[in-house]
Amino acid sequence: MTIALRRLAIRLPDVSYRAYRVWQRNRDVYLRLWKAEAIWPLAEPLITLLALGVGLGGLVSRSELPGDQRYIEFIAPGILAVFPMWTAAAECGWGSFFRMENQRTYHAIIATPVSIEDVITGEILWGATRGLISSVYILAVTAAFGLLNSPLALLVPVAAYVSSFMFASVSLSYTSIARSISSLNYFFALFVTPQFWLGGVFFPLERLPEELQVASWFVPATHVVDIYRGLVEGNLNLGHLGDLAWIAVVGAVFYYLALVSMQRRLIQ
């Protein structure tokens, strides 16, 4: 009985301060390349706001949207939510796979006193940091358009770090079982991209059939977008605590899965 319980027990991650060194290594690489890295996180949301918010927005009546908003005001919080998601997922997807398989960075690091748990934790924390950086860029763009209606919007980077931690954990969990960099395309096509269309970014989820509204609860971006709307519009409520709890639980589960799966992959 005791042996069975031990097998079922979940071992706590053995993470030390050395995880910061892994994060620091990635940060130093980024600081050498930041000018090139800053272009698409700034340009893509800007183009989306202009094309959809201004262009398509002229065809959308305010009466169709909650609170009699302009369409560009409706999609701004969603864009703030999903583009940092994409950045964090890409960093712990293609970026982590390249460091693991092509550069063999992971193998070099774990040959030192740094543990696998430190490496994976540092990678996920860096993915969350990239999401935070992306959110600051987009926050500046939305502020320039006059789309921030509450001082609570200043908390967007904090929310971005928490949500990006979740998406980075999910992404690295998949990366740990990906056998080629091409197989990551399935993850982005089947998981990341649908977040844009099923998370309430571009249209109110209330417009969906009831069954799809229920299904949208399982889409991570739904909860992230809800929190961002509350921050940008200044109407936070107790329901947002439920969204935050959902994000925290999913982030913790996939963080643990990434640790376990990466250990199996790297220790062969």
N, C-alpha and C positions, 0 to 999 in steps of 0.2 A: 504493500500500500504506500509506504513512504517513498519507495523508488519510483512508483507511478506518479506520485505527486511532484517529485523532483523533475521528472521528465516533462510534466505539464507546466511547470513553473516558467515564467518569463524572466530571463536573466536581464538585469539592468545593464544598459550600455556602459562600457568601461571607457569613458571619455575624460580626457585631461585637458590642461591648458594648451597642450600641443596642437589641439584642433585649431587654435588661433593662428598657429604658424602655417598651417595649410591654407587657411583663409588669407593670411598675409602674403603667401606666395602668389596666390591668384590675383590679389589686389595689386601687387607690384607689376605683374605682367600687364594688367589692365591699365595701369598708370602710364605705361610706355606706349599703349595703343589707344588711349582714350579718345583722341581726336577722330580717328576712323570709327571707333565704336559708338561715338555720340551721334552719328549722322542718322542712321535709320530709326533709333528709338525716338528721335525728335521729328523726323520727316514723315514717317508713316502715320502717326496719330494726327499730325497736322493735315495731311492729305485727306485722311478719313473724315475729319471734322469739316473740311471744306467741301468735299465731294458729297457726303451724305447729309451733314448738318445744314449746309447752305444750299447745295444743289437739290438733293431730294427733299430737304426740309420745306422747300417752297411748295411742294405738292401735298404736304401733310397738314391737315387742319388741326388747330389747337384743341378743338373740341374732342378730338380722337385720343388725346393724351391726358394723363393725370395732372390735375392742378392747372389746367389751361396753359401748359408750357409750350414754348417753341420747340420744334423737333431737335434743334441743336442743343437746347438745354436738357432735353430728355436723354440724349445719347452721351453727353459729356461724362457723367459718372461711370457709365458702362465702359467707355473708352479708357478712362482712368483705371478701371479694374482689369481689363483683359490684356492690354498691351504689356504691363509688368508681368502678368501671368506668362505670356509668350516668352518674354526675356528670361525669366527664371527657368522655365521648362527647357528652353534652348540651351542655356548655360549648363544645366545638369543632364542634358540629353546629348546633343552633338559635342558640346565642349568637354563634358566628362568622358564620353566615349573616346574622343581623340586623345585626351590625357592618359587614359587607361591603356588603350590598345596601340596607338601609334607612337606616342612619346614614351610610353611605359613609365610615366611619372609616378603612378601609384606604387608600382613595384619598387622603384628607387626609394620612395619615402618610407615604405614599411620595412625596408632593410635597416632603418635607423630605429631609435627608441619610440618613434611615432607609431601608434597602433592603427589597425584598420578602422576602428571606431572613430579615432581622431581624424583620419583622412576623410571618411564619409561625412562626418559631422562638419568638418571644415568646408567640404564641397557644397553641402546643402546651405550652410550659412552664407557662403559666397553667392550661391544662386539667389538666395533671399536678398542679399545686398544689391545684386544686379537689378532685381525687381524694384527695390527701393529707389535706386538711381533713376531707373526708367520712369517711376512715378513722379519724381521731382521734375524731370523734363516735361512730362505731359501736364503736370499741375501748372507749370509756368505758361504753357500754351493755352490751357483753358482759362487761366487768369487773364491772359492777354485778350481773349475773346469776351471777357466780362461774364463768365459762366459760373463763377463761384459765388453762391448766395449766402454763405455763412462762414464765420471765422472757424467753425469746426472743420472746414476743409484743410486747415493746417495740420490736422491729425491724419490726413490721407497717407503720408509716408509711413506712419506707424502701422496703419492697416495694411499697407502694401508689403511691409516686411513680414507680417504674420501670414498673410495670404500667399506671398511668394515662397515662404518656407514650406507651406503645404504643397504648392505646385512643384517646387524643386524636389521635394521628397518623393512625390508621385513619379516625376520624371526619372530620377535616379534609380528608383525601384525597377522601372522598365529597362533602363540602360543596363542594369546589372544582369539582365537575362538576354539582352540583345547580342546576337552572334555576329552581326555586321552593322556598319554604320547605316547601310541602306534600310535595314529593318526598322530603324527609328522613324522612317517615313510613315509606317503604319500607326505608330503612337501619335504622331502629330496630326495625321489625317483623321483618325478615328476617335481621338480623345481631345486633343488641344483645339483643333479647328471648330468642332461642334460647340465648344464653350461660347464662341462668339455668337452663335445663332440660337442656342437653347438656354442661354443664361439671362435673358431679359435685357440684353444690351441695346438692341435696335428696335424692339417693340415691346409693349406691355405683355407680360405673361398671361394676364387675364383674358387676352384675346384668343388664347389657345383653348382647345377642347379640355374638358375637366380632367380627362385621363392624362393628357400631356402636362397639365399643370401639376398633377401629382408626381409625374415622372421627373419634372424639372427640379423637384426638391432634391433629387439625387445628383444633380449637376452642380459641381463645386462653384462654378462662376455665378450661379444664382444667388448664393449666400454672400459672395464677395461683392457683387453688384448692389445688393440690398444695403450693405453697410456703407458703401461709397455714396449711394444716393442719400442716405441719412446724413452723412457728413457734409456733402456738398450743398444739400438743400436745408440743412439745419433742423431736421425732424427725426432725430434719433428717438427710439422707443425701446421698450423691454424686448420686443421681438428681435431686435438686433443682437441682444445677448444670446439668443438661441442660434442666430447665424454665426456668431463668434465661437460659440461652443462647438458647433458642427465643424467649423474650419479647424479648430484646435484638435479635436478628436481625430479627424481624418489625417491631419498633418502628423500627429503623433504615431498613428498606426503605420502610415507609409514610411515615416522616418525609421521606425523599427524594422519594417520589412526591407528597407534599403540596406540597413546594417547587416541583417541576417543573410540576405541574398548576395551582397558583395563579399562577405566573408567566405561564402561557399565558392564564389568565382575566383577570388584571389588566392585562396589557400588550396592549391591543387597539387 
